[in-house]
């Protein structure tokens, strides 16, 4: 219970910090800068999602199932693969935005922007690797300490920035990246775990990681559209419409940490339970999780709508008005994503990365074209409508696949016990 509480407190801290950044930009910066920051953040999230799907997701699935003697070596090899992947992503981004600067609909795309983006990605991805490793080792308190240092360091740097000048997308991105680096360095020096690029060790770990990563990687890249919408919406509805989407999303921002905390706690636990053939408990906890998420979100929506007028004036300032419909759309998307997230976490815990891939493919096959079509006709509401329809399709597919695999695992785990019982009955 203490570890679960620490994970929730950790996500609450990150939520408050990210929420504060959003409010600062919405109140003090132009809508163009808000749209620019949303696009830069989307690219950071995309890169972290790619590296997380390649390394972190298999790591949290496989590490709890390994013997204690193997865990340190496997974690070191995963760190080495993480660094290789991070360098590939950085080089790819530099090449793409040097050759096609119009891919980003931001006010200025230059060498400084690309350098800040690469630095932010490197820091954020490394911090996420450390967090996932610590959660897989059930060290939630260490994760909380890491994130406290990150938030405090970034807050001091951002306060200094606000005293000196009006915040811009690039300057805020740079300051938070420096804060992340300040948090990572102490852990790095204390952990005494350094990447090793020995060919044989990396090949051995890759053979364990790749069968899972080859399905989670494309699935994550496809599902990234849910957080990468600014890159699409900025081209379809412009900077002003994208800024309104970002502002409305602030009202559901506290919901996100609930899902992340659930994933960090229950996914390794599910993996351990399934490894111990405790499938009945996994099924029960999955149902309770989905019911709890639905109840919490229903209460949250009632509170937000009751205090919306006050919150809009206090948080968003004069540039944003009458965003209640967008807030409702974001709430529906959060509900679909939360229930689907339980199914996805269950699939990953059972090694069902292939099923998660097809779920993402199916949802995004509809989501992206619907976002473009509905966005062109209905503006910001159309963008969210496309996201919601895709999320509903993906959630349905995910839950069916997760329940099917869980039933199969339960049947397989029950079979040896039945056979043993029958054999014992035959003994004199």
N, C-alpha and C positions, 0 to 999 in steps of 0.2 A: 504493500500500500504506500509506503514511503517513497519508493522509486516511481510509482505512478504519479504521486503528488508532485514530486520533483520535476517530472517530465511535463506535467500540466503547467507548473509555475514557469518552467523554461520557455514553453511556447507562448504563455501569456506575456512574458517579458519581451520576446521577439515581436509579438503582435503589437504591443504598445509602442515599441520603437518604430516599427514600419508604419504604423498608423500615424505617429507623430510626424514622420517624414512626409507622408502624403498630405497631411493637414498644412504643414509649413509651405509646401509647394503650391497647393491649391489657393491658399490665402495670400501668399507673397509673390508668387511668380505668375507669368502670363500663361494663358492656355497653351500657347505653343511650347513653352518650356515644360509644362505638365505632360504634354503629349510626347515631347522628346525624352523625358525621363522614363516614361512608361515604355517606350521602345527600347531604350538602353537596358532597362531592367529585364525586359522580356528576353533580350539576347543573353544576358547573364543567366537567367533562369533556364533558357534553352540549353546553354552549354553545360550548366550544372546538372540538368536532367539527363543529358546524353552521357556524361561521365558517371552520374549516379546509376543509370540503368546498366551501364557497362560493368561497373565495379561495385558500387555500393549495394545495389539490390541483391546480386549474387552473394556478396559478402555477408549481409545480414541474414540471408537464407542458409548459407553453408556453415558459417563460423560456429553458431550454437550447436551444430551437430558433430563438430570435430572434437577429437580428444584434446585435453589441455596441452599435451606436448606438441601438438600440431598447430595450435591456434596462433602462436607468435610468428612462426614461419610463414603461415598462410597470410596473415595480416601484412607482413613485410612485403611479400610478393605482390599483394593487392595494391599496396602503396606504390610500388615500382610501376605497375601497370597503369595506375592512376596518373603518374607523372608523364608517362609516355602519351597517354590519351590527351592530357592537358596541353602538351606541346603541339599535338596534331590539331586540336581544336583552335588553338591560338593562331597557328600558321594559316589554317583554312580561313579564319575570319579576316585576317589581314589581307589575304589574297582576294577574297570576295569583295570587301568594301573598298579596296584600292581599285579594283577593276570595275565595280558597279556601285558607285556611291549613291546612285538614285534608289538603291534597294531600301535605304532608310529615308523616311520622309521627315527628317529632322532639319532644323534651321541651318546647321553647318556640319558637314562631314569632312574632316581633315585628319592629318596625321595625329594631332593631339587627341582627338576624339577616339581614334582607333587604339592608340596607346593606353589611354585611360580605360577603355573597354576591355582590352586584353588583361591589364593589371587587375581590374575588378573581377574578371572571370577566374583568373588564377587564384586569387585570394579566396573568393567565395567557394570555388570548387574544393580547394584544400580544406577549408573549414568544414564543409559538408562531409568530406571523407572522414575527418577526425570525429565529427559528431556521430556519424553512422557506426564507426568502429567502436566508439565508447558505448553507444546504445546496444550494439550486438554483444558487448562484454558486460552488459547490465550495469554500467557505471553512469547512471543518469545524473548523479550529483556532479561528476566531473564535467559533463556536458553543460550543466547549469552554470558552473564557474566559468567555463570558456565563453559562454554567451553573455554573462554579466560583464566580463572584461570588454567584449566586443561592443556592447551597447553603451557602456560608460565612456570608452575611448572615442567612439563615433559621436556621441552626444557632445563631448567637450570640443571636438574638432568642428562639428556643425555649428555649435554656439559661437565659436571663434569666427567662422565664416559669415554668420548672420550679422555679427557686429561690424564686419569689414565691408560687406557688399550685399546686394540682392542675390539670392540663391539662383543658380542655373542648374540645368540638368547635369551637365558635365562636372561641375564643381561638387555637387552633392554626391554623385556617383564616386568621385575620387576620394572624398573625405570618408565615406563609409568603407571604401576599400582599404584605406590606411588603418581605420579602426579594426577591421578584420585581421589585418596583418599583425597589429599589436597583440591581438588575442591569440593568434596562432603561434607566434614565436616562442613564448614561454612553454607551451605544451611541447613544441618541437624539441627544445633543448632538454626538457625533463624526460620525455618518453624514450629517448635513446634508440629510436627506431628510424633507420635511414633506408632510403630506397637502394636496392641492389639490382643491378641490371645483368646478372648472370643468365646466360641463355637457357641453361638446363632448368633452373629453378622457375624462371618465368614461363617456360613451356609447360612445365608440370602443373603450375597453378592455372595457366590458361585453359588447359584441358578440362579443369573442373568448372571454371567460371564461364567459358564461352558457350556451352550448351544452354545455359540459362540466359546469358547476356544477348545471344543472337536473336532471342525473341523479345526480351524486355527493352532492348535498345530501339528498334523501330516502333514498338508500341508506345514508348515514352515520347519519342520524337513526334509521333502523330498526335498523342493526347496533349502535347504542349500547347496546342492551339487554344486551350482553355485559359492559359496565362499569357500566351503570346498574341492575343487578339489585337493589342495596339499596333503591331506591325501591319496587320490586315486592315483594321478600321481606319488607320491614318491615311491609307490610300483610297478607301471607299467613301468615308464620311468626313475626312479632313481632321485637322488638329483640334478644332473646337468641339466637334462631336466626340472625339476620342477623350478629350479632357473631361467632358461631362460623364462619360462612362467610368473614367477613373475616379471622379468625385463621388459618383453614386456607389461605387464599389467600397468606398471607405465605410459605409454603413454596415456592410457585412464582413468587414475585415476581421473582427474578433472571432468569426466562425472558423477561419482557416486553422489557427493553432489547435483547435479541438481535434481536427482530423489528423494533423501531424503528430500530436501527442498520442492519439490512439494508435497510429501506425508504428511509432517508435516503441511503444510498450507491447502491443498485442501481436505484431507480426513476428518478432523473435519468439514470443511465448507460443504462438500458434505453431511455429516451426518445431519447437521443442516438444509440444504436445503431440503433434502428428508423428514425430520421430518415436515417441513413446506409445503410439497407438491409442491415444486418448481422444479419439475423434468425436465421441459423444459430447465431451466438454467443449471442444472447438465449435461444434454446431450450436450448442446452447449459448456460448459467449458471443457468437456471431449474431444470433437473433436478438439478444439483449443489447448489443452494440447498436444495431440498426434502430431498434425501438427507442433507445436512449437518445440517439442523434435526432430522430424525428421529434421527440418531445421537447428537447432543448431548443431546437430551431423554431418550433411553434411558439414557445414562450418568448424567445428572442424577438421574433417578428412582431408580436403584440406590443412589446416594450418599445421597439423602434418606431412603430407607427404612432404610438401614443405620444411620444416626445419628438416627433419628426420636425415640426416647425421650429421648435427651440434649437434642435441639433443643427438644422440647415443654416440658421442664422449664426449660430455660435461657431460652427466648424468651417463652413464653406465661404462665408463672406458674401459680398454683393454680386459676384459674377455668376452665381449658380442659383437657379430657382426651379421649383416644381419638378424635382427629380424622383418623386415617389414611385411612378411607374417603373423607372429604371431600377430602383431599389428592390421592388417586388420581383422583377425579372432576375436580379442577382440572387435573391433569396431562393427562388425556385431552382436556379442552377446550383446553388450551394447544397440544397437538399438532395438533388439527384446525384451530385458528386460525392456527398458524404455516404449515402447508401451504397453507391457503386464502389467507393473506396474500400468499404469493408469487404466486398466481394473480391476486389483486386488484391487486397492484403492477404486474403485467404488463399487465393490462387497462387500468389508468390510463395507463401509459406509451404504450399504443397508442391512447389516446383512447376506450377502450371503457367509458365511464361508464354508458352505457345498460345494457350487459350486467351491470355491477356492481350497478346498481340492481335489476334483476330477480332477481339472485342473493340480495341482501339481503331482498327482498320474500318470496321463496320460503322462505328459512330462518326468518325471523321469523313468517311465517304459521303455522308449526308451533311455533316456540320459545315464544312468549309464552303461548298457551293451555296448552301442555304444562307450562310452569313453574307456572302457577296450579293446574292439575289435580293434577300430581304433587307439588307443594309442599304442597297441602292434605292429601294422603294420606301422604306420606313425609317431610315436613319439609325440612330443608336439602338432603338427598340428592336429593329430588324436584326442587328448584329447579335444581340442577346437572344433573340428568338431562335436564330440558327444554332447558337451554342447549346441552348436548352434542348432542342429537338435531337441534336446529335448525342447529347449526354444521356437522354432518356433511352435511346436505342442502345448505346454502349452499356448503360447500367443493367438493362434487361438481359443483354447477352452475357455480361459478366456474372450476374447472379445465377443464371441457369447453368453456366459452365462450372462455377464454384461449387454449387450444390451437387451437380453430377459427379465431379471429382471427389467431393467429400464422401458421398455415398459409396463410391467405388473403393476409396481408402478404408472406409469402415467395414465393407464386406471382406476385403483382403485381410484386414487385421483380425477379424472375427474368425476367419476360416481355420487358422492354426489352433486356436483355443478350442473350437468344436472338435477338431481331429484329436487333440490331446485328451479331451474329456471322453471321447468315444474309446480311445485306446485304454484309458485307465479303467473304464467299465469292463473291459475284456480281461483285465488282469485278475488272477485268483486272489 
